[in-house]
Amino acid sequence: MRRAVFLDRDGTLNRPAPPGEYVRAAYEVELLDGAADAVGLLARAGYLCVVVSNQRGVALGHMTGEDLRAVDARLRDLVAKGGAALQGAYYCTHGLDDGCDCRKPSPGLITRAARELGIELSASWMVGDSATDVEAGVRAGCRTLRVRPVDGALLAAAQTILADDQRKAA
């Protein structure tokens, strides 16, 4: 089994939209400084980097599934330009009352990714900028880190994960 770092998207990898708004189009995607470096650092240490993100804007009609795919493609391109790669992206496009098991804080996105990608959840991490991200990670059986949606936060989180690996190996 492999290990992974599950990453929230908006506010963890890229700059979030203003409160109550959504990143709706590819041109709006801007990586937070250090995000691509963090993904590369984690990948070199043997972690799969997988996006798990609530995207209710689709259910609300603020964007289409095609818009979401374009945003995801732009995110992947920006990470790749930084010399790194995302191994997967899982999105919940449901509304708050749809009763799905994939909308964080439910762990469905994480557990689905784990099944499909052969990931050992107890050896993995969930990193995000909200309490629902952390709760989803805990419910899935991952270790968790909460970051602020600022430049350099994901890189600091990656360094914390790798320092923890070194402590365990010592």
Salt bridges, closest charged atoms under 4 A:
ASP8 OD1 - LYS104 NZ 2.83
ASP10 OD1 - ARG9 NE 2.78
GLU30 OE2 - ARG15 NE 3.01
ASP72 OD2 - ARG76 NE 2.90
GLU116 OE2 - ARG112 NE 3.03
ASP133 OD1 - LYS104 NZ 2.58
GLU135 OE2 - ARG139 NH1 3.51
ASP151 OD1 - ARG15 NH2 2.81
ASP164 OD2 - ARG143 NH1 2.45
ASP164 OD1 - ARG167 NH2 3.52
ASP164 OD2 - LYS168 NZ 3.47
ASP165 OD2 - ARG3 NH1 3.23
